[in-house]
Amino acid sequence: MAFSEKYLKRLGSFEKALKKFQSFMTLNLDLEVLIEVASKRFEYTFETMWKVLKLYLSEAKGIECNSPLDCLRSAYQFGIIPEKYEQDFIEMVKLRNEIVHIYNEEIAIKIYNQIVPEFINAMTEVYENLKKEM
């Protein structure tokens, strides 16, 4: 199947965001700054991921989804999201919504601790699965 130029651009944006998200772990920053960087990179990577999933589902599967959760559910049904990460992606939606309202250091640290160990690998697998579809 041939994908649109818009889809290919979005996939490229997702790849770029994901690489930056992965690279923040190598930064030598103060913990407070690192937490902020991780939160923002997660937020940006999540946004690019769900928007490329939305285009993929529309172009490749004829599925229209209008919210991140709808797109993630459909991506799971089509095997783009591996079963082992199903709950992680539901948690990502919740944390993405919380990031916008971080006023509490405790919440920021909780988000950081979940983002680092769990979400990078899950998003990387989604990216790899989308590349395989091409």
HELIX and SHEET records of a PDB file:
HELIX    1   1 GLU A    5  SER A   23  1                                  19    
HELIX    2   2 PHE A   24  THR A   26  5                                   3    
HELIX    3   3 LEU A   31  LYS A   61  1                                  31    
HELIX    4   4 PRO A   68  GLN A   77  1                                  10    
HELIX    5   5 GLU A   83  TYR A   85  5                                   3    
HELIX    6   6 GLU A   86  ILE A   99  1                                  14    
HELIX    7   7 GLU A  105  GLN A  114  1                                  10    
HELIX    8   8 ILE A  115  PHE A  119  3                                   5    
HELIX    9   9 ILE A  120  LYS A  132  1                                  13    
END                                                                             
